[in-house]
């Protein structure tokens, strides 16, 4: 059975775009790496895979969108200014797209 358009859309706006959620969760405060999957489930209603989460952390850090921190003596990350700029661009793009879809 084929996935419905809504199901496909949800799939592509969740784990396949995990970087958006990670940048968002780290924009105001550092987050402990071990808690990111739980935070994503609580805030955005999906549980990303451990492997995918680690891949996204690595890529975001390599590109300078997040940086390592220590929080309560555990490994944590925080979104950098570069990451906040990219997140804002994504939000603006999404708002523009929604306006076009509403017309």
ChimeraX attribute file (.defattr): number of C-alpha atoms within 10 A of each C-alpha:
attribute: neighborCount
match mode: 1-to-1
recipient: residues
	/A:1	3
	/A:2	6
	/A:3	8
	/A:4	9
	/A:5	9
	/A:6	9
	/A:7	11
	/A:8	11
	/A:9	11
	/A:10	12
	/A:11	13
	/A:12	12
	/A:13	13
	/A:14	18
	/A:15	18
	/A:16	12
	/A:17	12
	/A:18	18
	/A:19	21
	/A:20	19
	/A:21	19
	/A:22	26
	/A:23	23
	/A:24	16
	/A:25	19
	/A:26	21
	/A:27	19
	/A:28	11
	/A:29	13
	/A:30	19
	/A:31	23
	/A:32	20
	/A:33	16
	/A:34	12
	/A:35	10
	/A:36	21
	/A:37	16
	/A:38	14
	/A:39	18
	/A:40	19
	/A:41	12
	/A:42	11
	/A:43	10
	/A:44	11
	/A:45	11
	/A:46	15
	/A:47	16
	/A:48	17
	/A:49	10
	/A:50	11
	/A:51	8
	/A:52	14
	/A:53	18
	/A:54	12
	/A:55	12
	/A:56	16
	/A:57	20
	/A:58	13
	/A:59	13
	/A:60	19
	/A:61	17
	/A:62	11
	/A:63	11
	/A:64	13
	/A:65	22
	/A:66	26
	/A:67	19
	/A:68	17
	/A:69	15
	/A:70	13
	/A:71	14
	/A:72	8
	/A:73	8
	/A:74	12
	/A:75	14
	/A:76	21
	/A:77	25
	/A:78	24
	/A:79	26
	/A:80	19
	/A:81	13
	/A:82	13
	/A:83	25
	/A:84	18
	/A:85	14
	/A:86	15
	/A:87	21
	/A:88	14
	/A:89	12
	/A:90	13
	/A:91	13
	/A:92	12
	/A:93	12
	/A:94	12
	/A:95	12
	/A:96	11
	/A:97	11
	/A:98	11
	/A:99	10
	/A:100	9
	/A:101	8
	/A:102	6
	/A:103	5
